[in-house]
Structure formats: C-alpha cells, structure tokens
C-alpha cells in the first residue's frame, strides 16, 4: 500500500467510525482535543498529521493505540479496501481505560528524546492548555 492509499484508507475509516458514533467533525475534534482542521485533513486523506494527534483521535474513536500508524506505515495485514473500523479496535473490542494525554497513559507514548521538536511543542502546549482548564 502506498502513502496515498494509506491516507485515503485512514480518512475513510475515521469518517465511517465518526458517523457510526453519530459525531460531527467538530464534536470529534472536541472529544479528541484536536483542531477541527486535523479531523478534516485526515478525513480528506490528503496528508498526514502529527503522531500525537493520531493518538488523540485513536483514543476518541475507541481504537487501539498505534492503529493509525500501522496503516500509514503499511503494517496492516488487510488490503486497504478491506480494513474496517472494527479492525482498528483492540482484539477484545474494549476502549482504552485512560486518556493517554491526561494522567496515566493507556499506552506509553514516545519519550521526549524520540519526539520531533514539533511533536514535543504540540504535546507541551496541549498539557498546558489542559492544566489551565482545570
């Protein structure tokens, strides 16, 4: 699967799951703690987003951590047109117990040394915004 196919597949999956949950793009963005532009960009299948935003959307949609990255990196065992939102969930079908960006993460996120400057800045900005809301 090339990058274009992977982006189109992720876009289709996000839209299918969002609609199945009865969410608008705005509602999903708010639930995930991302910008609406992030949801629109991913659903359009035109370009990637930061890994931190992928994780936020995975959590909001009830998908296992890293499932979006698996598809984007071509590690999925399914053909692009055969992947369903159910394939993105954990094997037991449960949602992650904790929000990976508040408190204890459901899945470990990369250490700061492994994040790009842009990802680190996005993570710090997000955490400061959450702290100021509380």
Buried (B, 14 or more C-beta within 10 A) or exposed (E): BEEEBBBBBBBBBBBBBBEEBEBEBEBBBBBBBBEBEBBBBBBEBEEBBBBBBBBBBBBBBBBBBBBBBBBBEEEBEEEBEEBEBEBBBBEEEEEBEEBBBEEEBBEEBBEEEEBEEEBBEBBEEBEEEEEEEE
